[in-house]
Amino acid sequence: MTTTLGRRAFLFAVSLICCGLVGCGLHVPDIKEVWDADKPADEKSPRVPGAAQIEYEVKQRIFCDLGKAVKYVNSHYHVSSGSSPTNLKPFARYIIPPDFLAQISLSFQVDESSSLSPGVSLITTLPNAITTFGKGIPPVSTGQSRSIGFGGTLSSTATRIDKFVPSWSVSYLMIPDGPNSPCTDPKNDPFRRIHWEPDFSSPFIIEGDLGIQDWLVGATIVNTFIASETGTPGGSTKASTPGGGGGGVKADTISYEIKFIIVSSGNVTPTWKLVQVNANTSGTFFSTGRTRTHDLIITIGPNDQGTLFAHLASEIGQAVSAGNQALTSTSK
């Protein structure tokens, strides 16, 4: 009897593990959520992935917010030659020069993980043990059994990263919004023009305030009042005087990074406690999770290698952080 139950329990555990190998976390994750749909619904028409509209809406939001912030800063804060707190003669009018470059890095990362940890204990009941304590004390009967446990773990993690690295000059961002701008009229949105409204998932990153304008105002003011010394090859070696006077001012590079992380997970643990078999009485039997990481890096500075290197350094830091996050998720 015990042997038969043991074989059945073992085959049951093996079957569950095989099911996990077939479908749990071994497919490429999708950027869109389960409630999002590819469009159009008509199967005869060319299919547009649901992720395309989500990513378009996010990139459009960043472009419009950044353009609005640049226009605001350069229309409200001016640097005049001779009256600047740091005597920024090259910045004759605009606090952000039109020939500056805005380098963008936008990434959409989805990590999906699943884990299967079945456990079975086979129990053999033994005769009760009789313990005697001496004259006048009744003996005590104690139940006995022996058990052997079987268990295993199967886990998998799949990661997908969609990345966009546009760059826009400040002069381009300062162009007034015209009739063809995607920022002024929803009809200029190629998806909404044909009545494809964004699904529920896209507001994760685009509905809230990204804070670009507040950051840009503060960063440019700080750069104007405390600028770097131009002790660089080909530049002046004079030190600027913070707050006024002095020459030899170098244009600084500024950077901004924001990250949205949305985590959803669930688990299930069915438990059996029988006379000769216990199954999944400790730990989690099956768990699954999905983590979305939306990361935005904006770097603004002179159109030179210094700005590109600063942006690259931020991207490397982002990649290291994403790698550590993936390792942490896998180890859980």
Backbone hydrogen bonds, N-H to C=O, Kabsch-Sander energy under -0.5 kcal/mol:
donor,donor_aa,acceptor,acceptor_aa,energy
5,L,1,M,-2.3
6,G,2,T,-2.4
7,R,3,T,-2.3
8,R,4,T,-2.2
9,A,5,L,-2.6
10,F,6,G,-2.4
11,L,7,R,-2.7
12,F,8,R,-2.3
13,A,9,A,-2.2
14,V,10,F,-2.4
15,S,11,L,-2.3
16,L,12,F,-1.9
17,I,13,A,-2.1
18,C,14,V,-2.3
19,C,15,S,-2.2
20,G,16,L,-2.0
21,L,17,I,-2.0
22,V,18,C,-1.6
23,G,19,C,-1.7
24,C,20,G,-1.9
25,G,23,G,-0.9
36,D,33,E,-1.3
39,K,48,V,-2.5
43,E,41,A,-0.5
45,S,42,D,-1.3
48,V,39,K,-4.0
52,A,49,P,-1.3
53,Q,49,P,-0.7
54,I,50,G,-1.3
55,E,51,A,-2.6
56,Y,52,A,-2.2
57,E,53,Q,-2.7
58,V,54,I,-1.9
59,K,55,E,-2.4
60,Q,56,Y,-2.8
61,R,57,E,-2.1
62,I,58,V,-2.1
63,F,59,K,-2.4
64,C,60,Q,-2.6
65,D,61,R,-2.5
66,L,62,I,-2.6
67,G,63,F,-2.4
68,K,64,C,-2.4
69,A,65,D,-2.2
70,V,66,L,-2.6
71,K,67,G,-2.3
72,Y,68,K,-2.2
73,V,69,A,-2.7
74,N,70,V,-2.5
75,S,71,K,-1.2
76,H,72,Y,-1.5
77,Y,73,V,-2.3
78,H,76,H,-0.5
79,V,93,R,-2.2
80,S,78,H,-0.5
81,S,92,A,-0.6
83,S,80,S,-1.7
84,S,80,S,-0.9
87,N,84,S,-1.0
89,K,87,N,-1.9
91,F,88,L,-1.0
92,A,90,P,-1.3
95,I,77,Y,-0.9
100,F,97,P,-1.9
101,L,301,G,-3.2
102,A,168,W,-2.9
103,Q,101,L,-0.7
103,Q,299,T,-3.3
104,I,166,P,-2.6
105,S,297,I,-2.2
106,L,164,F,-3.2
107,S,295,D,-2.6
108,F,162,D,-3.1
109,Q,107,S,-0.5
109,Q,293,T,-2.6
110,V,160,R,-2.6
111,D,291,T,-2.7
112,E,158,A,-2.8
113,S,289,G,-2.3
114,S,156,S,-2.1
115,S,287,S,-2.7
116,L,154,L,-3.4
117,S,285,F,-3.4
120,V,150,F,-3.2
121,S,278,N,-3.4
122,L,148,I,-2.8
123,I,121,S,-0.5
123,I,276,Q,-3.3
124,T,146,R,-3.5
125,T,123,I,-0.5
126,L,144,Q,-2.3
129,A,142,T,-3.0
131,T,129,A,-0.6
131,T,140,V,-3.0
132,T,130,I,-0.5
133,F,137,I,-0.5
137,I,134,G,-1.7
140,V,131,T,-3.0
142,T,129,A,-2.9
142,T,140,V,-0.5
144,Q,126,L,-0.7
146,R,124,T,-2.5
148,I,122,L,-1.8
150,F,120,V,-3.6
152,G,118,P,-1.6
154,L,116,L,-2.8
156,S,114,S,-2.4
158,A,112,E,-2.8
160,R,110,V,-2.2
162,D,108,F,-2.8
164,F,106,L,-3.0
168,W,102,A,-2.4
170,V,100,F,-2.5
171,S,98,P,-2.0
173,L,169,S,-2.1
174,M,170,V,-1.4
175,I,172,Y,-1.2
181,S,178,G,-1.5
184,T,181,S,-0.9
185,D,181,S,-0.8
188,N,185,D,-2.5
189,D,186,P,-1.7
193,R,189,D,-2.2
194,I,191,F,-0.9
195,H,192,R,-2.0
196,W,191,F,-2.3
197,E,195,H,-0.9
202,S,199,D,-0.7
204,F,201,S,-1.7
205,I,202,S,-1.5
206,I,202,S,-1.2
207,E,203,P,-1.2
210,L,208,G,-0.5
215,W,211,G,-1.9
216,L,212,I,-2.6
217,V,213,Q,-2.5
218,G,214,D,-2.1
219,A,215,W,-2.9
220,T,216,L,-2.2
221,I,217,V,-1.9
222,V,218,G,-2.3
223,N,219,A,-2.3
224,T,220,T,-1.9
225,F,221,I,-2.1
226,I,222,V,-2.4
228,S,250,K,-1.0
230,T,238,K,-0.8
230,T,248,G,-1.2
231,G,229,E,-0.8
232,T,230,T,-1.0
235,G,232,T,-2.6
241,T,245,G,-1.1
243,G,225,F,-1.2
244,G,241,T,-2.3
250,K,228,S,-1.9
254,I,300,I,-2.8
256,Y,298,I,-2.6
258,I,296,L,-2.2
260,F,294,H,-2.9
262,I,292,R,-2.6
264,S,290,R,-2.3
266,G,288,T,-2.4
268,V,286,F,-2.7
272,W,279,A,-2.0
274,L,277,V,-3.0
278,N,121,S,-2.4
279,A,272,W,-2.8
280,N,119,G,-2.8
286,F,268,V,-2.2
287,S,115,S,-2.4
288,T,266,G,-2.6
289,G,113,S,-2.5
290,R,264,S,-2.9
291,T,111,D,-2.8
292,R,262,I,-2.9
293,T,109,Q,-3.2
294,H,260,F,-2.8
295,D,107,S,-2.2
295,D,293,T,-0.6
296,L,258,I,-2.8
297,I,105,S,-2.5
298,I,256,Y,-3.0
299,T,103,Q,-2.6
300,I,254,I,-2.7
301,G,101,L,-1.8
304,D,302,P,-2.5
308,L,304,D,-1.6
309,F,305,Q,-3.1
310,A,306,G,-2.1
311,H,307,T,-2.3
312,L,308,L,-2.4
313,A,309,F,-2.5
314,S,310,A,-1.6
315,E,311,H,-2.2
316,I,312,L,-2.5
317,G,313,A,-2.2
318,Q,314,S,-2.2
319,A,315,E,-2.5
320,V,316,I,-2.5
321,S,317,G,-2.2
322,A,318,Q,-2.4
323,G,319,A,-2.3
324,N,320,V,-2.4
325,Q,321,S,-2.2
326,A,322,A,-2.3
327,L,323,G,-2.2
328,T,324,N,-2.3
329,S,325,Q,-2.4
330,T,326,A,-2.2
331,S,327,L,-2.0
332,K,328,T,-0.8
